[in-house]
């Protein structure tokens, strides 16, 4: 599984989005809105307030592809990750005309490209965990914890924590300092925040994070180890760099609090994300697959079912003080489609999936260790079970250029709704990961597309309400700030911030979707 592939040809942007009409299908009739909207006027106001419709500003701090973007939980900061080896932090401020402005506040400098960022969910929201890429599985992928230095000169380089050994020096930043750096193998596991022990109630001091330690094949299965590190406000947190060979081998050096052992069949678990703490905080969502090439399954790790292991880890180091646990994985097959990203809804009731169906739907061969798993159906009786090596040699299935955003009910893992209208064109061997977002109690959903556009759907209305045009290359990620702003990150080296409200011709872009009804709705809502 690769983070993304190179675009060999430019994507023509004018007609792709109109090639088919967007739809939302299989929406449950019993699913009611969490917002008890009592009149058409309130519905119009809700739609105008939550459906971005105009380009507010274009941020052009980066000099290479922007892979990820995310607002802080309070919506007052924005982090963008780019292949220019920098994560840039913008501060959201109120301008003279009352509209938001974005000022560069801090810069994190990395050794390899940052591909994912997550804000530490505690005020004043000045700590960010960043996951970086690894070129060619060389062990360069890291998880880094950065602290924004409030009130400092935005253009002054800040020295990190000093270390006696030059090899233990941490990266430097502008108005920020790196306080931790550890390995993350493979890179697309990403840092995931969780309470430890899982049985604890919501305790800010107990917040920790997961990072990858090792992945290997053993007895025809994938064995995956995760390090559990104390968070920056945890009593056991030590600033610094993970020692070579793993933490726990040197005194006064950062060391993990625990290690989790996972087992997979034909693929390991990618893109870990812990559920919202109030509802799904003891479950981890991940992507995996029935083939080594692509992710066509979801994995769920239930932290309440961890089993402590009696034997110490066998990877060569003295880590007897680090407890290890077996973590059972429940797998949900997504059938004839590849999963491009998976995300919990803010309430924890739904899972959002960006997917690409196979171009030709067909039954995929099962693994040698296949078993009946929830949502996967019965195994075929007549087909021989191919080995891992057989599947590794088989070409990846052709993928459709039409993407589908799927909502799953967390309790039943059944499909609640399917939305489409966005497109992808990268090769089947390395499809782009495209990250989604949702807001207003999952009334509104958003995603980018490789057709250069940003798409916004209304779940209850079962329709595409916005198709935002402004980027000139694929859009990799979107993020909503909770107060009328949607940010999108693109390969065109820019981040665009879209705002709710009426668009004007002077903006120099086109908003497609609600056509003539849009301006009428906005006028009525303003009345």
C-alpha positions as CSV (number, residue, x, y, z in Angstrom):
1,X,0.0,0.0,0.0
2,X,1.5,3.3,-1.1
3,X,0.6,6.8,0.1
4,X,0.1,8.0,-3.4
5,X,1.5,7.6,-7.0
6,X,2.9,10.1,-9.4
7,X,0.5,11.9,-11.8
8,X,2.0,11.3,-15.3
9,X,-0.5,13.4,-17.2
10,X,-2.4,16.5,-16.3
11,X,-6.1,16.1,-15.5
12,X,-8.4,17.9,-17.8
13,X,-10.8,19.9,-15.5
14,X,-14.0,21.1,-17.3
15,X,-16.2,18.1,-18.1
16,X,-15.2,15.3,-15.8
17,X,-17.5,16.3,-12.9
18,X,-20.5,16.4,-15.2
19,X,-19.9,13.0,-16.7
20,X,-22.5,11.4,-14.4
21,X,-25.1,12.8,-12.1
22,X,-24.3,12.6,-8.3
23,X,-26.5,10.4,-6.2
24,X,-27.1,9.2,-2.7
25,X,-28.6,5.7,-2.5
26,X,-29.5,3.2,0.2
27,X,-30.3,5.9,2.8
28,X,-32.3,4.5,5.6
29,X,-35.8,5.9,5.8
30,X,-35.7,5.7,9.6
31,X,-32.6,7.9,9.9
32,X,-33.8,11.2,11.2
33,X,-32.0,14.5,11.5
34,X,-30.4,15.2,14.9
35,X,-31.4,18.8,14.4
36,X,-35.1,19.1,14.8
37,X,-35.6,21.8,12.1
38,X,-39.2,22.8,12.2
39,X,-39.6,25.1,9.1
40,X,-38.3,25.5,5.6
41,X,-36.8,28.9,6.5
42,X,-34.7,27.3,9.3
43,X,-33.7,24.6,6.9
44,X,-32.5,27.2,4.4
45,X,-30.5,29.0,7.0
46,X,-28.9,25.8,8.1
47,X,-27.9,25.0,4.6
48,X,-26.5,28.4,3.8
49,X,-24.6,28.5,7.1
50,X,-23.0,25.1,6.6
51,X,-22.5,24.8,2.8
52,X,-19.3,26.7,1.7
53,X,-20.0,28.6,-1.5
54,X,-17.2,31.1,-2.1
55,X,-13.4,31.2,-2.2
56,X,-12.3,33.2,0.9
57,X,-8.5,33.0,0.5
58,X,-5.8,31.0,-1.1
59,X,-2.8,30.2,1.1
60,X,0.4,29.7,-1.0
61,X,3.1,29.2,1.7
62,X,4.1,25.8,0.3
63,X,6.4,25.1,-2.7
64,X,5.3,21.5,-3.3
65,X,2.2,19.3,-3.2
66,X,0.0,19.8,0.0
67,X,-0.9,16.4,1.2
68,X,-3.0,17.1,4.3
69,X,-4.8,19.9,6.1
70,X,-6.6,20.0,9.4
71,X,-8.1,22.7,11.7
72,X,-7.5,22.7,15.4
73,X,-10.5,21.6,17.6
74,X,-11.4,25.2,18.4
75,X,-11.1,26.2,14.7
76,X,-8.5,29.0,15.4
77,X,-5.5,27.3,13.9
78,X,-4.9,25.4,10.6
79,X,-2.1,22.9,9.9
80,X,-1.0,22.0,6.4
81,X,1.5,19.3,5.5
82,X,3.5,19.4,2.3
83,X,6.1,17.6,0.2
84,X,8.3,20.6,0.7
85,X,9.2,19.0,4.0
86,X,7.3,21.5,6.1
87,X,4.2,21.7,8.2
88,X,2.9,25.3,8.3
89,X,0.6,26.5,11.1
90,X,-1.8,29.4,10.3
91,X,-3.6,31.5,12.9
92,X,-7.2,32.4,12.1
93,X,-7.9,36.0,12.9
94,X,-10.8,38.4,12.3
95,X,-10.1,41.0,9.5
96,X,-11.4,44.6,9.3
97,X,-14.4,43.5,7.3
98,X,-15.3,40.8,9.8
99,X,-14.1,38.0,7.6
100,X,-11.4,35.5,8.7
101,X,-7.8,36.1,7.7
102,X,-4.9,33.6,8.0
103,X,-1.5,34.5,9.2
104,X,1.5,32.2,9.3
105,X,2.2,31.5,12.9
106,X,4.7,28.6,12.9
107,X,6.7,26.2,10.7
108,X,7.8,22.7,11.5
109,X,10.8,21.4,9.4
110,X,11.0,17.7,8.8
111,X,13.5,15.2,7.3
112,X,10.9,13.6,5.1
113,X,7.6,14.8,3.8
114,X,4.8,15.2,6.5
115,X,1.7,13.4,5.4
116,X,-0.7,13.6,8.4
117,X,-1.2,15.9,11.4
118,X,-3.4,15.6,14.4
119,X,-4.0,18.3,17.0
120,X,-3.6,17.4,20.7
121,X,-7.3,17.8,21.9
122,X,-6.6,20.0,24.9
123,X,-6.7,23.8,25.1
124,X,-4.9,25.9,24.2
125,X,-4.4,23.6,21.2
126,X,-0.7,24.4,20.7
127,X,0.6,20.8,20.3
128,X,0.5,18.8,17.1
129,X,1.5,15.2,16.3
130,X,2.9,14.9,12.8
131,X,3.5,11.7,10.8
132,X,6.1,11.8,8.1
133,X,6.7,9.6,5.0
134,X,9.4,7.0,4.3
135,X,10.9,6.7,0.9
136,X,11.5,3.1,0.0
137,X,11.0,1.6,3.5
138,X,14.4,3.0,4.7
139,X,13.2,3.6,8.3
140,X,13.1,7.4,7.9
141,X,9.3,7.7,8.7
142,X,8.7,9.4,12.1
143,X,6.1,10.5,14.5
144,X,7.0,13.9,15.9
145,X,5.3,16.0,18.6
146,X,5.6,19.7,18.1
147,X,4.8,22.6,20.4
148,X,3.8,26.0,19.1
149,X,5.6,28.8,21.1
150,X,2.9,31.4,21.7
151,X,4.0,35.1,21.7
152,X,7.4,34.5,20.0
153,X,8.7,36.1,16.8
154,X,7.1,34.2,14.0
155,X,10.2,34.4,11.9
156,X,12.8,33.2,14.5
157,X,14.2,29.7,14.3
158,X,13.7,27.9,17.7
159,X,16.3,25.4,18.9
160,X,14.9,22.1,20.1
161,X,15.7,20.3,23.4
162,X,19.5,19.9,23.5
163,X,21.0,16.5,23.5
164,X,24.6,15.4,24.3
165,X,24.7,13.1,21.2
166,X,24.4,14.8,17.9
167,X,22.4,11.9,16.5
168,X,19.8,12.6,19.2
169,X,19.2,16.2,18.1
170,X,15.6,17.0,17.3
171,X,14.4,19.0,14.2
172,X,14.1,22.8,14.4
173,X,11.1,25.0,13.6
174,X,10.0,28.6,13.3
175,X,8.1,29.7,16.4
176,X,7.9,26.0,17.3
177,X,10.0,23.3,18.8
178,X,10.0,19.5,18.4
179,X,9.7,17.9,21.8
180,X,9.6,14.2,20.6
181,X,10.6,12.1,17.6
182,X,10.1,8.4,17.3
183,X,10.0,5.8,14.5
184,X,6.8,4.9,12.8
185,X,7.0,1.8,10.6
186,X,5.3,1.7,8.2
187,X,4.7,5.4,7.7
188,X,1.0,5.0,6.8
189,X,0.0,3.8,10.2
190,X,0.0,7.4,11.4
191,X,-0.1,8.6,15.0
192,X,-3.4,7.8,16.9
193,X,-4.4,9.4,20.2
194,X,-6.0,7.3,23.0
195,X,-6.5,7.0,26.7
196,X,-4.3,4.6,28.6
197,X,-5.3,2.4,30.3
198,X,-8.4,2.2,28.1
199,X,-10.6,1.6,31.1
200,X,-9.9,5.2,32.4
201,X,-12.5,7.8,32.2
202,X,-11.8,11.0,30.2
203,X,-8.5,12.1,31.8
204,X,-6.3,14.7,29.9
205,X,-3.2,13.5,31.8
206,X,-3.7,9.9,30.6
207,X,-3.7,10.8,26.9
208,X,-1.1,8.8,24.9
209,X,-0.4,8.0,21.2
210,X,0.3,5.0,19.1
211,X,3.1,4.6,16.5
212,X,4.3,1.7,14.4
213,X,7.2,-0.3,15.6
214,X,7.5,-3.3,13.2
215,X,5.7,-5.3,10.5
216,X,6.8,-8.7,9.3
217,X,5.5,-12.0,7.9
218,X,5.5,-15.0,10.3
219,X,3.8,-18.4,9.7
220,X,1.9,-17.1,6.7
221,X,0.5,-14.1,8.6
222,X,1.3,-10.5,9.1
223,X,2.6,-9.6,12.6
224,X,2.4,-5.9,13.5
225,X,3.7,-4.2,16.6
226,X,2.6,-0.8,17.8
227,X,4.4,1.4,20.4
228,X,2.2,3.2,22.9
229,X,4.0,6.4,24.0
230,X,3.0,8.8,26.8
231,X,1.6,12.1,25.6
232,X,3.3,15.4,26.3
233,X,1.2,16.1,29.4
234,X,1.5,12.6,30.8
235,X,3.6,12.2,34.0
236,X,5.9,9.7,32.2
237,X,6.6,11.8,29.1
238,X,10.2,12.5,28.4
239,X,11.2,15.0,25.7
240,X,13.8,13.8,23.2
241,X,14.4,11.3,20.5
242,X,13.7,7.6,20.5
243,X,17.1,5.8,20.8
244,X,18.2,3.7,17.9
245,X,16.9,0.1,18.3
246,X,13.7,1.3,20.1
247,X,12.9,3.0,23.4
248,X,13.3,1.4,26.7
249,X,17.0,0.4,26.3
250,X,18.6,3.5,27.8
251,X,17.9,5.2,31.1
252,X,16.4,8.7,31.0
253,X,15.5,8.2,27.3
254,X,11.9,8.2,25.9
255,X,10.4,4.7,26.2
256,X,7.0,3.3,25.3
257,X,4.6,2.5,28.0
258,X,3.3,-0.6,26.3
259,X,3.3,-2.5,23.0
260,X,0.3,-3.9,21.1
261,X,0.6,-7.0,18.9
262,X,-1.8,-7.3,15.9
263,X,-2.2,-10.2,13.5
264,X,-3.3,-9.9,9.9
265,X,-3.7,-12.2,6.9
266,X,-2.8,-10.7,3.6
267,X,-2.2,-7.1,4.6
268,X,-1.4,-5.1,7.8
269,X,-3.4,-2.3,9.3
270,X,-3.1,1.2,7.9
271,X,-4.3,4.7,8.9
272,X,-5.1,4.0,12.5
273,X,-7.8,6.3,14.1
274,X,-9.2,6.0,17.6
275,X,-12.9,6.8,18.0
276,X,-14.3,9.8,19.8
277,X,-13.6,9.4,23.5
278,X,-17.2,9.9,24.7
279,X,-18.6,7.1,22.5
280,X,-16.0,5.0,20.7
281,X,-12.8,5.9,22.6
282,X,-12.0,2.2,23.2
283,X,-12.1,1.2,19.5
284,X,-9.5,1.8,16.7
285,X,-10.5,2.1,13.1
286,X,-8.0,1.0,10.4
287,X,-7.8,0.0,6.8
288,X,-6.6,-3.4,5.7
289,X,-7.1,-5.8,2.8
290,X,-7.6,-9.4,1.5
291,X,-4.7,-8.8,-1.0
292,X,-1.2,-7.4,-0.4
293,X,-1.7,-4.7,-3.0
294,X,-4.8,-2.7,-1.8
295,X,-7.0,-2.0,1.1
296,X,-10.5,-3.4,0.6
297,X,-11.4,-4.2,4.2
298,X,-11.8,-2.3,7.5
299,X,-10.2,-3.4,10.7
300,X,-11.6,-2.6,14.2
301,X,-9.5,-3.0,17.3
302,X,-11.4,-3.3,20.6
303,X,-9.1,-1.9,23.3
304,X,-11.4,-3.4,26.0
305,X,-10.4,-6.9,24.8
306,X,-6.7,-6.6,25.1
307,X,-4.9,-9.7,26.5
308,X,-1.6,-9.2,28.3
309,X,1.2,-11.5,27.0
310,X,3.4,-13.5,29.3
311,X,6.4,-13.7,27.0
312,X,8.6,-10.6,26.4
313,X,9.0,-9.2,22.9
314,X,11.4,-11.2,20.9
315,X,12.8,-8.2,18.9
316,X,16.4,-7.9,20.1
317,X,16.5,-5.5,23.0
318,X,16.0,-5.5,26.8
319,X,12.4,-4.3,27.2
320,X,11.3,-6.5,30.0
321,X,9.7,-3.5,31.7
322,X,7.5,-2.8,28.8
323,X,4.2,-4.8,29.0
324,X,2.9,-6.3,25.7
325,X,-0.7,-7.1,24.7
326,X,-2.5,-9.0,22.0
327,X,-5.1,-6.9,20.3
328,X,-7.9,-8.8,18.5
329,X,-8.9,-7.4,15.2
330,X,-12.4,-7.6,13.7
331,X,-12.5,-7.3,9.9
332,X,-15.3,-5.9,7.7
333,X,-15.0,-6.6,4.0
334,X,-16.0,-3.8,1.7
335,X,-16.5,-6.1,-1.3
336,X,-15.3,-5.1,-4.7
337,X,-13.9,-1.7,-3.9
338,X,-10.7,-0.1,-2.5
339,X,-10.9,2.1,0.6
340,X,-9.0,5.4,0.1
341,X,-9.6,6.8,3.6
342,X,-11.6,5.9,6.7
343,X,-12.8,8.3,9.4
344,X,-15.1,8.3,12.5
345,X,-17.9,10.8,12.5
346,X,-17.6,13.4,15.4
347,X,-20.4,11.6,17.3
348,X,-18.9,8.1,16.8
349,X,-22.2,6.8,15.3
350,X,-20.9,6.6,11.7
351,X,-17.8,5.8,9.7
352,X,-17.0,7.8,6.6
353,X,-15.2,5.9,3.8
354,X,-13.8,7.3,0.5
355,X,-13.7,4.4,-1.9
356,X,-13.1,3.4,-5.5
357,X,-15.1,0.5,-6.8
358,X,-13.4,-2.1,-9.0
359,X,-14.0,-1.5,-12.7
360,X,-15.3,-5.1,-13.0
361,X,-17.0,-6.4,-9.9
362,X,-15.9,-9.9,-9.2
363,X,-15.5,-12.2,-6.2
364,X,-12.0,-11.9,-4.8
365,X,-10.0,-15.0,-3.7
366,X,-9.9,-15.6,0.0
367,X,-6.7,-16.0,2.0
368,X,-5.4,-19.3,3.3
369,X,-6.4,-18.4,6.8
370,X,-9.9,-17.1,5.9
371,X,-12.6,-17.5,8.4
372,X,-16.2,-16.2,8.6
373,X,-15.9,-12.6,9.6
374,X,-18.6,-10.1,10.3
375,X,-19.9,-8.6,7.0
376,X,-17.7,-10.8,4.8
377,X,-20.2,-13.5,3.8
378,X,-19.6,-17.3,3.4
379,X,-16.4,-18.5,1.8
380,X,-16.6,-20.1,-1.6
381,X,-16.5,-23.9,-1.5
382,X,-14.9,-24.7,-4.9
383,X,-12.2,-22.1,-5.3
384,X,-8.7,-23.1,-4.3
385,X,-7.2,-20.8,-1.6
386,X,-4.2,-18.9,-3.1
387,X,-1.0,-18.3,-1.1
388,X,0.4,-14.9,-0.1
389,X,3.0,-15.3,-2.9
390,X,0.3,-16.1,-5.4
391,X,-1.6,-13.0,-4.5
392,X,1.5,-10.9,-4.5
393,X,2.2,-11.9,-8.1
394,X,-1.3,-11.2,-9.3
395,X,-1.9,-7.7,-10.8
396,X,-4.1,-5.3,-8.8
397,X,-7.7,-5.1,-10.1
398,X,-8.6,-2.3,-12.4
399,X,-10.4,0.6,-10.5
400,X,-13.3,2.8,-11.6
401,X,-12.6,6.5,-12.0
402,X,-15.9,7.2,-10.1
403,X,-15.4,7.5,-6.4
404,X,-18.0,6.7,-3.8
405,X,-18.3,8.2,-0.3
406,X,-19.9,5.6,2.0
407,X,-21.5,6.0,5.4
408,X,-21.5,2.9,7.7
409,X,-23.5,2.5,10.9
410,X,-21.0,1.7,13.6
411,X,-23.3,-0.8,15.5
412,X,-24.3,-2.9,12.5
413,X,-21.5,-2.1,10.1
414,X,-24.2,-1.8,7.4
415,X,-24.2,0.8,4.7
416,X,-26.3,3.9,5.6
417,X,-25.8,5.9,2.4
418,X,-23.6,6.1,-0.7
419,X,-22.7,9.5,-2.2
420,X,-20.8,10.0,-5.5
421,X,-20.0,12.6,-8.2
422,X,-16.3,12.9,-7.5
423,X,-13.6,11.3,-9.5
424,X,-10.1,9.7,-9.3
425,X,-7.7,8.8,-12.1
426,X,-4.5,7.5,-10.5
427,X,-3.3,4.0,-11.3
428,X,-4.7,0.9,-9.7
429,X,-1.3,0.1,-8.1
430,X,-1.1,3.4,-6.2
431,X,-4.4,5.2,-5.8
432,X,-4.3,8.5,-3.9
433,X,-5.5,8.7,-0.4
434,X,-8.2,11.4,-0.2
435,X,-9.4,12.5,3.2
436,X,-12.9,13.5,4.0
437,X,-14.7,15.6,6.7
438,X,-18.2,16.0,8.1
439,X,-20.0,18.6,10.3
440,X,-23.3,19.7,11.6
441,X,-24.0,16.3,13.2
442,X,-22.9,14.6,9.9
443,X,-25.6,16.6,8.0
444,X,-22.8,17.8,5.7
445,X,-20.0,15.7,4.1
446,X,-17.1,16.9,2.1
447,X,-14.3,15.4,0.0
448,X,-11.8,16.4,-2.6
449,X,-11.3,14.7,-6.0
450,X,-8.5,14.1,-8.5
451,X,-10.6,16.2,-10.9
452,X,-9.4,19.3,-9.0
453,X,-12.7,20.0,-7.2
454,X,-14.1,20.0,-3.7
455,X,-17.5,18.3,-3.2
456,X,-20.1,19.0,-0.4
457,X,-23.1,16.7,0.1
458,X,-26.2,17.0,2.3
459,X,-26.9,13.7,3.9
460,X,-30.6,14.1,4.8
461,X,-31.4,15.8,1.4
462,X,-29.4,13.0,-0.3
463,X,-27.8,15.3,-2.9
464,X,-24.6,17.1,-3.9
465,X,-25.0,20.7,-2.9
466,X,-21.7,22.2,-3.8
467,X,-19.0,21.5,-6.4
468,X,-16.3,24.0,-5.7
469,X,-13.8,24.9,-8.4
470,X,-10.6,26.7,-7.7
471,X,-7.7,24.2,-7.6
472,X,-5.7,23.2,-10.6
473,X,-4.6,19.8,-9.4
474,X,-6.0,16.9,-7.3
475,X,-7.4,17.8,-3.9
476,X,-6.0,15.5,-1.2
477,X,-7.8,16.5,2.0
478,X,-10.5,18.8,3.4
479,X,-11.2,20.1,6.9
480,X,-14.1,22.0,8.5
481,X,-13.4,24.6,11.3
482,X,-16.8,24.5,12.9
483,X,-17.6,28.1,12.0
484,X,-18.4,28.4,8.3
485,X,-14.9,27.6,6.9
486,X,-13.7,24.7,4.8
487,X,-10.0,24.2,4.0
488,X,-8.8,22.1,1.0
489,X,-5.2,20.9,0.3
490,X,-4.1,20.3,-3.3
491,X,-1.2,19.2,-5.4
492,X,-1.2,22.7,-6.9
493,X,0.9,23.7,-3.8
494,X,-2.0,25.7,-2.3
495,X,-4.6,25.5,0.5
496,X,-7.9,27.2,-0.3
497,X,-10.2,28.3,2.4
498,X,-13.9,28.3,1.4
499,X,-16.6,30.3,3.2
500,X,-20.3,29.9,3.5
501,X,-22.3,32.7,2.0
502,X,-23.1,34.2,-1.4
503,X,-20.4,34.1,-4.2
504,X,-19.6,37.0,-6.5
505,X,-18.2,37.1,-10.0
506,X,-15.2,39.0,-8.7
507,X,-14.1,35.9,-6.8
508,X,-12.8,34.5,-10.1
509,X,-14.1,30.9,-9.6
510,X,-17.2,28.8,-10.1
511,X,-19.5,27.2,-7.5
512,X,-21.6,24.5,-9.1
513,X,-24.3,22.4,-7.6
514,X,-27.4,24.3,-6.4
515,X,-27.6,26.3,-9.6
516,X,-30.2,29.1,-9.5
517,X,-31.7,27.9,-6.3
518,X,-28.6,28.7,-4.4
519,X,-28.8,32.5,-4.5
520,X,-32.5,32.4,-3.8
521,X,-31.9,30.3,-0.7
522,X,-29.2,32.6,0.5
523,X,-31.4,35.6,0.1
524,X,-34.3,34.0,1.9
525,X,-32.0,32.8,4.7
526,X,-30.6,36.3,5.1
527,X,-34.1,37.8,5.5
